Amino acid sequence: MPRAPPPSSSATLLSPPTNKPSRAPVQGYEANLDVHAQTAVGVIEVTLTEAFLHAPSDGVVSAKYIDPGAMVSASTKIVQIILRMNSSS
């Protein structure tokens, strides 16, 4: 059986690659996360603007029908307000 020739002195050794791994897949995930984060911020901003109640006129709250944090619909009675009379007349 023939034997393989011995390695010559000019044989090159394998060396690890010198170029760095690509960040392209990571950057793609980061961009995707940025889009999702911006969407979440937009949803939260809309939710916050809808979370505040504004009275149609000045007055004093005479009765409170719900607790803070309760979920309500547009037709839920929340408070009763006694209107203030304008004293400048």
N, CA, C and O atoms as CSV, one atom per row, in Angstrom:
chain,resi,resn,atom,element,x,y,z
A,1,MET,N,N,0.843,-1.160,0.000
A,1,MET,CA,C,0.000,0.000,0.000
A,1,MET,C,C,0.898,1.235,0.000
A,1,MET,O,O,1.818,1.329,0.812
A,2,PRO,N,N,0.641,2.184,-0.902
A,2,PRO,CA,C,1.515,3.352,-0.964
A,2,PRO,C,C,1.284,4.265,0.239
A,2,PRO,O,O,0.169,4.406,0.742
A,3,ARG,N,N,2.341,4.854,0.661
A,3,ARG,CA,C,2.268,5.774,1.807
A,3,ARG,C,C,2.126,7.199,1.305
A,3,ARG,O,O,2.619,7.541,0.230
A,4,ALA,N,N,1.458,8.019,2.078
A,4,ALA,CA,C,1.329,9.434,1.728
A,4,ALA,C,C,2.673,10.101,1.898
A,4,ALA,O,O,3.429,9.764,2.808
A,5,PRO,N,N,2.975,11.048,1.024
A,5,PRO,CA,C,4.263,11.720,1.163
A,5,PRO,C,C,4.276,12.579,2.420
A,5,PRO,O,O,3.238,13.094,2.834
A,6,PRO,N,N,5.442,12.733,3.025
A,6,PRO,CA,C,5.512,13.581,4.218
A,6,PRO,C,C,5.223,15.030,3.844
A,6,PRO,O,O,5.492,15.447,2.718
A,7,PRO,N,N,4.672,15.802,4.788
A,7,PRO,CA,C,4.387,17.201,4.477
A,7,PRO,C,C,5.658,17.936,4.129
A,7,PRO,O,O,6.699,17.758,4.761
A,8,SER,N,N,5.552,18.758,3.121
A,8,SER,CA,C,6.731,19.517,2.712
A,8,SER,C,C,6.892,20.724,3.609
A,8,SER,O,O,5.967,21.131,4.312
A,9,SER,N,N,8.051,21.270,3.571
A,9,SER,CA,C,8.322,22.427,4.415
A,9,SER,C,C,7.543,23.652,3.959
A,9,SER,O,O,7.393,24.615,4.712
A,10,SER,N,N,7.042,23.616,2.715
A,10,SER,CA,C,6.276,24.754,2.210
A,10,SER,C,C,4.776,24.594,2.471
A,10,SER,O,O,3.978,25.402,1.997
A,11,ALA,N,N,4.387,23.557,3.224
A,11,ALA,CA,C,2.962,23.356,3.520
A,11,ALA,C,C,2.458,24.505,4.387
A,11,ALA,O,O,3.158,24.964,5.289
A,12,THR,N,N,1.261,24.959,4.113
A,12,THR,CA,C,0.687,26.051,4.898
A,12,THR,C,C,-0.223,25.473,5.979
A,12,THR,O,O,-0.953,24.508,5.756
A,13,LEU,N,N,-0.156,26.072,7.116
A,13,LEU,CA,C,-1.014,25.660,8.220
A,13,LEU,C,C,-2.343,26.400,8.112
A,13,LEU,O,O,-2.403,27.551,7.680
A,14,LEU,N,N,-3.385,25.717,8.509
A,14,LEU,CA,C,-4.687,26.378,8.525
A,14,LEU,C,C,-4.745,27.313,9.716
A,14,LEU,O,O,-4.363,26.945,10.827
A,15,SER,N,N,-5.221,28.512,9.483
A,15,SER,CA,C,-5.349,29.474,10.575
A,15,SER,C,C,-6.808,29.897,10.667
A,15,SER,O,O,-7.547,29.836,9.684
A,16,PRO,N,N,-7.210,30.320,11.843
A,16,PRO,CA,C,-8.603,30.756,11.978
A,16,PRO,C,C,-8.858,31.977,11.112
A,16,PRO,O,O,-7.943,32.760,10.857
A,17,PRO,N,N,-10.095,32.145,10.658
A,17,PRO,CA,C,-10.403,33.317,9.828
A,17,PRO,C,C,-10.148,34.605,10.594
A,17,PRO,O,O,-10.360,34.668,11.805
A,18,THR,N,N,-9.702,35.610,9.901
A,18,THR,CA,C,-9.377,36.878,10.550
A,18,THR,C,C,-10.534,37.871,10.489
A,18,THR,O,O,-10.553,38.848,11.238
A,19,ASN,N,N,-11.489,37.630,9.611
A,19,ASN,CA,C,-12.596,38.579,9.535
A,19,ASN,C,C,-13.609,38.282,10.635
A,19,ASN,O,O,-13.819,37.128,11.009
A,20,LYS,N,N,-14.234,39.345,11.147
A,20,LYS,CA,C,-15.184,39.224,12.253
A,20,LYS,C,C,-16.527,38.749,11.718
A,20,LYS,O,O,-16.848,38.970,10.550
A,21,PRO,N,N,-17.313,38.094,12.574
A,21,PRO,CA,C,-18.639,37.666,12.134
A,21,PRO,C,C,-19.520,38.872,11.809
A,21,PRO,O,O,-19.345,39.951,12.377
A,22,SER,N,N,-20.432,38.686,10.923
A,22,SER,CA,C,-21.310,39.761,10.482
A,22,SER,C,C,-22.310,40.128,11.571
A,22,SER,O,O,-22.840,39.256,12.259
A,23,ARG,N,N,-22.564,41.426,11.721
A,23,ARG,CA,C,-23.578,41.895,12.667
A,23,ARG,C,C,-24.920,42.098,11.980
A,23,ARG,O,O,-25.878,42.547,12.608
A,24,ALA,N,N,-24.994,41.774,10.702
A,24,ALA,CA,C,-26.225,42.024,9.945
A,24,ALA,C,C,-27.447,41.376,10.579
A,24,ALA,O,O,-28.470,42.049,10.710
A,25,PRO,N,N,-27.403,40.092,10.987
A,25,PRO,CA,C,-28.598,39.523,11.605
A,25,PRO,C,C,-28.974,40.226,12.904
A,25,PRO,O,O,-30.155,40.439,13.178
A,26,VAL,N,N,-27.974,40.586,13.704
A,26,VAL,CA,C,-28.251,41.274,14.969
A,26,VAL,C,C,-28.857,42.642,14.702
A,26,VAL,O,O,-29.813,43.038,15.368
A,27,GLN,N,N,-28.310,43.365,13.736
A,27,GLN,CA,C,-28.845,44.682,13.404
A,27,GLN,C,C,-30.279,44.568,12.907
A,27,GLN,O,O,-31.097,45.447,13.176
A,28,GLY,N,N,-30.589,43.510,12.195
A,28,GLY,CA,C,-31.962,43.296,11.738
A,28,GLY,C,C,-32.909,43.105,12.905
A,28,GLY,O,O,-34.016,43.643,12.907
A,29,TYR,N,N,-32.475,42.333,13.909
A,29,TYR,CA,C,-33.303,42.136,15.095
A,29,TYR,C,C,-33.456,43.439,15.869
A,29,TYR,O,O,-34.538,43.749,16.367
A,30,GLU,N,N,-32.362,44.206,15.970
A,30,GLU,CA,C,-32.427,45.489,16.673
A,30,GLU,C,C,-33.411,46.428,15.988
A,30,GLU,O,O,-34.189,47.102,16.664
A,31,ALA,N,N,-33.391,46.485,14.674
A,31,ALA,CA,C,-34.324,47.342,13.938
A,31,ALA,C,C,-35.753,46.882,14.170
A,31,ALA,O,O,-36.651,47.709,14.327
A,32,ASN,N,N,-35.975,45.574,14.195
A,32,ASN,CA,C,-37.305,45.028,14.438
A,32,ASN,C,C,-37.782,45.395,15.843
A,32,ASN,O,O,-38.949,45.737,16.035
A,33,LEU,N,N,-36.876,45.322,16.824
A,33,LEU,CA,C,-37.233,45.710,18.188
A,33,LEU,C,C,-37.578,47.187,18.260
A,33,LEU,O,O,-38.512,47.569,18.966
A,34,ASP,N,N,-36.833,48.031,17.534
A,34,ASP,CA,C,-37.116,49.463,17.525
A,34,ASP,C,C,-38.534,49.730,17.010
A,34,ASP,O,O,-39.249,50.561,17.570
A,35,VAL,N,N,-38.938,49.038,15.958
A,35,VAL,CA,C,-40.280,49.223,15.402
A,35,VAL,C,C,-41.328,48.810,16.429
A,35,VAL,O,O,-42.319,49.513,16.626
A,36,HIS,N,N,-41.110,47.670,17.082
A,36,HIS,CA,C,-42.069,47.203,18.090
A,36,HIS,C,C,-42.116,48.154,19.280
A,36,HIS,O,O,-43.190,48.407,19.825
A,37,ALA,N,N,-40.973,48.681,19.688
A,37,ALA,CA,C,-40.933,49.613,20.814
A,37,ALA,C,C,-41.671,50.903,20.467
A,37,ALA,O,O,-42.423,51.425,21.290
A,38,GLN,N,N,-41.465,51.417,19.265
A,38,GLN,CA,C,-42.166,52.640,18.852
A,38,GLN,C,C,-43.665,52.409,18.794
A,38,GLN,O,O,-44.440,53.288,19.172
A,39,THR,N,N,-44.083,51.246,18.329
A,39,THR,CA,C,-45.507,50.926,18.290
A,39,THR,C,C,-46.076,50.869,19.699
A,39,THR,O,O,-47.159,51.398,19.950
A,40,ALA,N,N,-45.361,50.236,20.621
A,40,ALA,CA,C,-45.821,50.137,22.006
A,40,ALA,C,C,-45.936,51.516,22.639
A,40,ALA,O,O,-46.897,51.787,23.360
A,41,VAL,N,N,-44.975,52.385,22.381
A,41,VAL,CA,C,-45.028,53.741,22.927
A,41,VAL,C,C,-46.256,54.480,22.385
A,41,VAL,O,O,-46.932,55.187,23.133
A,42,GLY,N,N,-46.541,54.324,21.110
A,42,GLY,CA,C,-47.719,54.963,20.532
A,42,GLY,C,C,-49.012,54.487,21.170
A,42,GLY,O,O,-49.907,55.288,21.439
A,43,VAL,N,N,-49.114,53.194,21.411
A,43,VAL,CA,C,-50.314,52.638,22.049
A,43,VAL,C,C,-50.457,53.182,23.471
A,43,VAL,O,O,-51.556,53.537,23.898
A,44,ILE,N,N,-49.348,53.245,24.194
A,44,ILE,CA,C,-49.380,53.749,25.572
A,44,ILE,C,C,-49.775,55.221,25.590
A,44,ILE,O,O,-50.550,55.636,26.451
A,45,GLU,N,N,-49.257,56.017,24.657
A,45,GLU,CA,C,-49.608,57.440,24.614
A,45,GLU,C,C,-51.104,57.630,24.372
A,45,GLU,O,O,-51.734,58.469,25.015
A,46,VAL,N,N,-51.670,56.862,23.458
A,46,VAL,CA,C,-53.113,56.958,23.195
A,46,VAL,C,C,-53.893,56.542,24.429
A,46,VAL,O,O,-54.875,57.192,24.788
A,47,THR,N,N,-53.472,55.471,25.082
A,47,THR,CA,C,-54.152,54.998,26.284
A,47,THR,C,C,-54.125,56.056,27.370
A,47,THR,O,O,-55.128,56.267,28.052
A,48,LEU,N,N,-52.989,56.727,27.543
A,48,LEU,CA,C,-52.899,57.775,28.568
A,48,LEU,C,C,-53.803,58.959,28.256
A,48,LEU,O,O,-54.424,59.513,29.163
A,49,THR,N,N,-53.889,59.353,27.000
A,49,THR,CA,C,-54.758,60.486,26.682
A,49,THR,C,C,-56.219,60.136,26.904
A,49,THR,O,O,-57.027,61.019,27.193
A,50,GLU,N,N,-56.571,58.867,26.775
A,50,GLU,CA,C,-57.949,58.441,27.008
A,50,GLU,C,C,-58.226,58.150,28.476
A,50,GLU,O,O,-59.375,57.888,28.834
A,51,ALA,N,N,-57.216,58.186,29.336
A,51,ALA,CA,C,-57.373,57.810,30.734
A,51,ALA,C,C,-57.786,58.970,31.626
A,51,ALA,O,O,-58.147,58.747,32.782
A,52,PHE,N,N,-57.744,60.188,31.134
A,52,PHE,CA,C,-58.068,61.344,31.953
A,52,PHE,C,C,-59.501,61.801,31.706
A,52,PHE,O,O,-60.016,61.734,30.590
A,53,LEU,N,N,-60.122,62.263,32.776
A,53,LEU,CA,C,-61.484,62.803,32.682
A,53,LEU,C,C,-61.427,64.310,32.835
A,53,LEU,O,O,-60.679,64.839,33.658
A,54,HIS,N,N,-62.212,64.982,32.047
A,54,HIS,CA,C,-62.290,66.432,32.121
A,54,HIS,C,C,-63.747,66.816,32.318
A,54,HIS,O,O,-64.621,66.407,31.552
A,55,ALA,N,N,-63.997,67.607,33.356
A,55,ALA,CA,C,-65.366,68.042,33.643
A,55,ALA,C,C,-65.801,69.067,32.607
A,55,ALA,O,O,-64.993,69.887,32.173
A,56,PRO,N,N,-67.064,69.031,32.207
A,56,PRO,CA,C,-67.548,69.991,31.223
A,56,PRO,C,C,-67.650,71.414,31.760
A,56,PRO,O,O,-67.693,72.368,30.983
A,57,SER,N,N,-67.689,71.565,33.081
A,57,SER,CA,C,-67.754,72.902,33.675
A,57,SER,C,C,-67.235,72.826,35.104
A,57,SER,O,O,-67.014,71.740,35.640
A,58,ASP,N,N,-67.041,74.012,35.727
A,58,ASP,CA,C,-66.560,74.052,37.109
A,58,ASP,C,C,-67.640,73.554,38.048
A,58,ASP,O,O,-68.832,73.760,37.817
A,59,GLY,N,N,-67.206,72.900,39.105
A,59,GLY,CA,C,-68.152,72.404,40.087
A,59,GLY,C,C,-67.453,71.643,41.185
A,59,GLY,O,O,-66.225,71.606,41.258
A,60,VAL,N,N,-68.242,71.047,42.026
A,60,VAL,CA,C,-67.755,70.265,43.150
A,60,VAL,C,C,-68.275,68.844,42.996
A,60,VAL,O,O,-69.451,68.633,42.698
A,61,VAL,N,N,-67.392,67.872,43.201
A,61,VAL,CA,C,-67.810,66.472,43.120
A,61,VAL,C,C,-68.629,66.161,44.372
A,61,VAL,O,O,-68.132,66.273,45.493
A,62,SER,N,N,-69.892,65.768,44.169
A,62,SER,CA,C,-70.759,65.453,45.307
A,62,SER,C,C,-70.900,63.953,45.528
A,62,SER,O,O,-71.288,63.526,46.615
A,63,ALA,N,N,-70.592,63.150,44.520
A,63,ALA,CA,C,-70.654,61.694,44.672
A,63,ALA,C,C,-69.665,61.060,43.709
A,63,ALA,O,O,-69.482,61.525,42.583
A,64,LYS,N,N,-69.034,59.995,44.170
A,64,LYS,CA,C,-68.079,59.249,43.346
A,64,LYS,C,C,-68.606,57.823,43.244
A,64,LYS,O,O,-68.864,57.181,44.262
A,65,TYR,N,N,-68.768,57.318,42.003
A,65,TYR,CA,C,-69.395,56.017,41.794
A,65,TYR,C,C,-68.411,54.880,41.466
A,65,TYR,O,O,-68.796,53.711,41.494
A,66,ILE,N,N,-67.183,55.199,41.165
A,66,ILE,CA,C,-66.192,54.161,40.852
A,66,ILE,C,C,-64.892,54.459,41.589
A,66,ILE,O,O,-64.694,55.561,42.100
A,67,ASP,N,N,-64.017,53.475,41.637
A,67,ASP,CA,C,-62.700,53.641,42.259
A,67,ASP,C,C,-61.659,53.897,41.179
A,67,ASP,O,O,-61.834,53.467,40.039
A,68,PRO,N,N,-60.565,54.600,41.525
A,68,PRO,CA,C,-59.493,54.815,40.549
A,68,PRO,C,C,-58.964,53.483,40.016
A,68,PRO,O,O,-58.777,52.527,40.769
A,69,GLY,N,N,-58.733,53.440,38.728
A,69,GLY,CA,C,-58.212,52.240,38.083
A,69,GLY,C,C,-59.278,51.303,37.550
A,69,GLY,O,O,-58.964,50.336,36.856
A,70,ALA,N,N,-60.544,51.581,37.870
A,70,ALA,CA,C,-61.628,50.718,37.399
A,70,ALA,C,C,-61.819,50.893,35.894
A,70,ALA,O,O,-61.630,51.983,35.354
A,71,MET,N,N,-62.193,49.813,35.235
A,71,MET,CA,C,-62.492,49.854,33.802
A,71,MET,C,C,-63.938,50.302,33.633
A,71,MET,O,O,-64.844,49.785,34.287
A,72,VAL,N,N,-64.137,51.264,32.752
A,72,VAL,CA,C,-65.480,51.787,32.521
A,72,VAL,C,C,-65.731,51.904,31.022
A,72,VAL,O,O,-64.802,51.859,30.215
A,73,SER,N,N,-66.991,52.053,30.672
A,73,SER,CA,C,-67.351,52.304,29.277
A,73,SER,C,C,-67.767,53.766,29.154
A,73,SER,O,O,-67.805,54.500,30.142
A,74,ALA,N,N,-68.072,54.169,27.944
A,74,ALA,CA,C,-68.430,55.567,27.700
A,74,ALA,C,C,-69.705,55.967,28.432
A,74,ALA,O,O,-69.873,57.144,28.751
A,75,SER,N,N,-70.590,55.050,28.703
A,75,SER,CA,C,-71.865,55.392,29.333
A,75,SER,C,C,-71.871,55.200,30.851
A,75,SER,O,O,-72.905,55.394,31.490
A,76,THR,N,N,-70.731,54.822,31.437
A,76,THR,CA,C,-70.667,54.586,32.882
A,76,THR,C,C,-70.717,55.906,33.632
A,76,THR,O,O,-69.974,56.835,33.313
A,77,LYS,N,N,-71.592,55.991,34.631
A,77,LYS,CA,C,-71.675,57.177,35.482
A,77,LYS,C,C,-70.521,57.105,36.471
A,77,LYS,O,O,-70.407,56.136,37.222
A,78,ILE,N,N,-69.675,58.111,36.478
A,78,ILE,CA,C,-68.449,58.082,37.272
A,78,ILE,C,C,-68.571,58.956,38.518
A,78,ILE,O,O,-68.284,58.504,39.627
A,79,VAL,N,N,-68.989,60.190,38.339
A,79,VAL,CA,C,-69.154,61.127,39.462
A,79,VAL,C,C,-70.400,61.969,39.237
A,79,VAL,O,O,-70.949,62.034,38.137
A,80,GLN,N,N,-70.822,62.606,40.313
A,80,GLN,CA,C,-71.886,63.603,40.203
A,80,GLN,C,C,-71.266,64.936,40.585
A,80,GLN,O,O,-70.574,65.044,41.597
A,81,ILE,N,N,-71.517,65.943,39.772
A,81,ILE,CA,C,-70.925,67.260,40.010
A,81,ILE,C,C,-72.026,68.271,40.280
A,81,ILE,O,O,-73.031,68.324,39.571
A,82,ILE,N,N,-71.818,69.076,41.324
A,82,ILE,CA,C,-72.706,70.203,41.612
A,82,ILE,C,C,-72.034,71.417,40.973
A,82,ILE,O,O,-70.915,71.783,41.331
A,83,LEU,N,N,-72.733,72.033,40.027
A,83,LEU,CA,C,-72.168,73.169,39.312
A,83,LEU,C,C,-72.061,74.382,40.203
A,83,LEU,O,O,-72.928,74.634,41.039
A,84,ARG,N,N,-70.991,75.131,40.018
A,84,ARG,CA,C,-70.795,76.380,40.768
A,84,ARG,C,C,-71.511,77.496,40.031
A,84,ARG,O,O,-71.500,77.560,38.801
A,85,MET,N,N,-72.116,78.346,40.781
A,85,MET,CA,C,-72.765,79.524,40.217
A,85,MET,C,C,-71.714,80.607,40.050
A,85,MET,O,O,-70.863,80.790,40.920
A,86,ASN,N,N,-71.770,81.323,38.939
A,86,ASN,CA,C,-70.829,82.395,38.679
A,86,ASN,C,C,-71.165,83.560,39.610
A,86,ASN,O,O,-72.267,84.103,39.529
A,87,SER,N,N,-70.242,83.957,40.494
A,87,SER,CA,C,-70.504,85.000,41.484
A,87,SER,C,C,-70.121,86.387,40.973
A,87,SER,O,O,-70.195,87.344,41.744
A,88,SER,N,N,-69.725,86.539,39.744
A,88,SER,CA,C,-69.308,87.849,39.218
A,88,SER,C,C,-70.471,88.684,38.748
A,88,SER,O,O,-70.238,89.814,38.321
A,89,SER,N,N,-71.728,88.212,38.792
A,89,SER,CA,C,-72.858,88.995,38.287
A,89,SER,C,C,-73.497,89.851,39.335
A,89,SER,O,O,-74.460,90.563,39.048
